[in-house]
């Protein structure tokens, strides 16, 4: 049974991951899927986890993420990607916005992105800083939190429509 699960897991990784000249690339081909490139890929079959290291870039539709390390987790039952965790100099770009933080977690089933650790989001002259920002893309609800050392801070333009926290894809 374990051999069968291992073979299924490895086969799913082989379907998703292929080597390219610049490193490793997970490419599924459409805007609804995630494409990842990096310098190195470690696959931990027993944990259903893959770790991309070095110059990591992940894209999903018009959202692009850059970081030092990206963990990709598979669901225990379905063996589909269910969570991504980005660490080390995380930068996220989407539409006309850019964000930076210490860690970003993307929960695919919930369509939710959680950014933590010195979160800064910019859109033109607008800026938001916080300790934690949660984007729920299904409900279009955002939660922005400070901590005991730094409070939530936001700067918006008052003479035109703001959209620093609007997250649509």
Rosetta blueprint (number, residue, H / E / L):
1 X L
2 X H
3 X H
4 X H
5 X H
6 X H
7 X H
8 X H
9 X H
10 X H
11 X H
12 X H
13 X H
14 X H
15 X H
16 X H
17 X E
18 X E
19 X E
20 X E
21 X L
22 X L
23 X E
24 X E
25 X E
26 X E
27 X L
28 X L
29 X L
30 X L
31 X L
32 X L
33 X L
34 X L
35 X E
36 X E
37 X E
38 X E
39 X L
40 X E
41 X E
42 X E
43 X E
44 X E
45 X H
46 X H
47 X H
48 X L
49 X E
50 X E
51 X E
52 X E
53 X E
54 X E
55 X E
56 X E
57 X E
58 X E
59 X E
60 X E
61 X L
62 X L
63 X E
64 X E
65 X E
66 X E
67 X E
68 X E
69 X E
70 X E
71 X E
72 X E
73 X E
74 X E
75 X L
76 X L
77 X L
78 X L
79 X L
80 X L
81 X E
82 X E
83 X E
84 X E
85 X E
86 X E
87 X E
88 X E
89 X E
90 X E
91 X E
92 X E
93 X E
94 X E
95 X L
96 X L
97 X E
98 X E
99 X E
100 X E
101 X E
102 X E
103 X E
104 X E
105 X E
106 X E
107 X E
108 X L
109 X L
110 X L
111 X L
112 X E
113 X E
114 X E
115 X E
116 X E
117 X E
118 X E
119 X E
120 X E
121 X E
122 X E
123 X E
124 X L
125 X L
126 X E
127 X E
128 X E
129 X E
130 X E
131 X E
132 X E
133 X E
134 X E
135 X E
136 X E
137 X L
138 X L
139 X L
140 X L
141 X E
142 X E
143 X E
144 X E
145 X E
146 X L
147 X L
148 X L
149 X L
150 X L
151 X L
152 X L
153 X E
154 X E
155 X E
156 X L
157 X L
158 X L
159 X L
160 X L
161 X L
162 X L
163 X L
164 X L
165 X L
166 X L
167 X L
168 X L
169 X L
